[in-house]
Amino acid sequence: MFVRRRNSAILSDTKRTIGFIVNPIAGMGGKVGLKGTDGADALQRALRLGAKPIAPMRAKVFLSELTPVKDHVSLIVGTASMGEDEAKEYGFSFEVVGGRRKQTTPNDTKEIARRIKEENAELLVFCGGDGTARDILDAIGTSVPVLGVPTGVKMHSAIFAVSPIAAAITTTQFLFDGLPLREMEVMDVNEEAFRDGRLSVSLYGYMLTPYEHQFIQGSKIATATTESELRNQAAIAIYVIETMEEETLYIVGPGTTTRTIADLLDEKKTLLGVDLFLNKKIIARDVNEGKILKEIKGRKAKIIVTPIGGQGFIFGRGNQQISPKVIKEVGLNNITIIATKTKLSGLNNLRVDTGDLKLDKELRGQRTIITDYKEEHTIKID
């Protein structure tokens, strides 16, 4: 639960200046199983698969939450779909920078970021993923504090808020209450390798970010490969396999812990995709939202996921194929969360950011997690 801390007495007549950039294609590869929209033909592939824009909706949630202070802020926005449209809809005062394009490119993001820097913005907020973060890093470095509204498929970088609402709260606190700035990592994965099931993550640099522990997601932490960790993964997998029900479809999310289930069943699971199991056999690999919805229709189904190390997300990061529609169809009582003791020890709580605010609220609260063979632990989802 997010707690708003506002001190309206310190709001003055002097407007604070925020740069605001929307990458309109960010996140479109998630539900259709493409794991991103970087690359020459990724966007066209996503569109052919029926992908819909995600970033404009997330941008609107951010601005909606910022409206209580809109009379005290002025935005510098990208043209048209890169921020102007959303700022206009919510009645913010704004200045438009950058050229109008039929289809946006990384160079547009860089151009707008540079103009925002030149206009002396106090903070640059962007809606996108790791690729957008890299573009902004290339353009302005650490010259302007930056905060990411999570909109992409893969968000390994530490500069993102945990949700659009958290981004709005952080922005307000930074401008009017004061928050410290921290150098936070900008990470990105090789999307072509990612789509092939290989995780290749690189550190590209650092940007200054307003820091509030409960609102900033931090960096993803890779799973350890120690002998004790592997034993723990195997013990969890054995327990899950023993409890699998016949004629029940299992929607199994990405991760090394979930992949161990398949390994012990002598099945080949995708490391970074969502796969479907029936009667302890994989019947479909690397599925998208549409395929999942088709397969679960009229059938009992369950979801198995593991949180992202260091960040704690169980939904909304790297597994957008398991969409709000899928979760609602399966049912909240048919979700199994698994995590090794080492991974869980580094998390104070778990997180959800499905894009459906009502569903996120329903998912929050105390949840049971399988942490070993016939061992469970209770942790809070925020």
Secondary structure, 3 states (H helix, E strand, C coil): CCCCCCCHHHCCCCCEEEEEEECCCCCCCCCCCCCCCCCCCHHHHHHHCCCCCCHHHHHHHHHHHHHHHHHHEEEEEECHHHEHHHHHHCCCEEEEECCCCCCCCHHHHHHHHHHHHHCCCCEEEEEECHHHHHHHHHHHCCCCCEEEEECCCCCCCCCEECCHHHHHHHHHHHHHHCCCEEEEEEEEECHHHHHCCCCCEEEEEEEEEECCCCCECCCCCCCCCCHHHHHHHHHHHHHHHHHCCCCCEEEECCCHHHHHHHHHCCCCCCCCCCEEEECCEEEECCCCHHHHHHHHCCCCEEEEECCCCCCCEEECCCCCCCCHHHHHHHCHHHEEEECCHHHHHCCCCEEECCCCHHHHHHHCEEEEEEEECCEEEEEEEC
